Amino acid sequence: MAESLTVFLVAGEASGDRLGAALMAGLVQTYDGKINFIGVGGPLMQAQGLVSNFPIHELSLFGLLEIIPKYRQLKRRLNQTVDSVITAKPDILITIDSPGFCLRLAAAVRGKITAPAVHYVAPSVWAWRPKRAREMAAHVDHVLALLPFEPPYMQAAGMSCDFVGHPVVAEQQPSKAEILEFRETHGLGGDDRLITILPGSRSSEIKRLSPIFFETALRVQKQVPNVRFAIPIASQHVAEPLKAQLETAGLNVILLNPEGISPDEAAKQKRICFAASELALAASGTVSIELAAAGVPMVIGYKVNPVSAWIMQRAMLAPSFTLVNLLTETKAVPEFHSAACNADNLSREMLNLLQDQTARENQIAIGQQAIDALGRGGEDPGLRAAKSVLAQLK
């Protein structure tokens, strides 16, 4: 390997930013030489030294009808990124999740650069669209899988693949002193029961889920004495829409804003909030793993536009869309999507978890099983991912 290494990374949303940052830290720790990080990423990747070509939130879109109005902008950003990759001539290209953008990028530069292409986060071919693995094998050489059962699917399609786990399993959980300080700082008394609300990291998610989640919270508030709510804001660009939704709902919430603090501090603040919470109401996604790691029972909801929901329901092969359930082959975490994602269903399950200690303990225990399955106790996933990437250069 050369003394100097140029790595082009592209992440399209907050969860990918987190994975990319852990990978970058692992590469710096593992590689004996200078590394130049370029591409597209969020604040966590930028804190590790990435110079991002444009803001990551421009790619944070999900669902057919969400993408169509932004098509020209996305196409322009794709062309810009293709040109950047070709100009940079990196030693390796790493695309992180966001397959709609990232795999198009990998296809567009195939044959125009000599660098191996690595995709981080295996497509969920076991859940829907099983042909995607064969399609991406035409322009992806190697895959980093988060889930232990994914490598055989990728290898069968013609790509090499390593299970590397998820960085959340290596994160230090808050101490009792940090939790107590958090509660005191935000005026939480000993009898106050904190619930964290997580309506997503994309603007489209905030728009669709916040009204439902806030109505659910108001119903729970009427039934449970001393309940309080907190929202760790995912990123600054969704802060104002979120505040507007809260004002409309009339819900009093502790807002944890990442503005003015480092990405590491914002991530730590979120982990402390989770650990201080008795329950969470969250959008579907990686956050379910973060909550499980913190030992927080949860209810999951998700909603896209009706057309996207119709397509997804008919293509879905997996029995669940929540990672904790998938990893443990259970239905421990209540989950509702599409029309079922409403205040009636969400509030019923939340009240059950607040009132039934056995149900809470059962879900926490199963959540810990999920974290173990993701590699807890083994080598740091960021390091595992870095070693897997560097092996592609030999």
Summary of the structure (lengths in Angstrom):
residues: 394
radius of gyration: 20.7
end to end distance: 6.8
largest distance: 63.3
contacts: 1371
relative contact order: 0.13
helix: 51%
strand: 17%
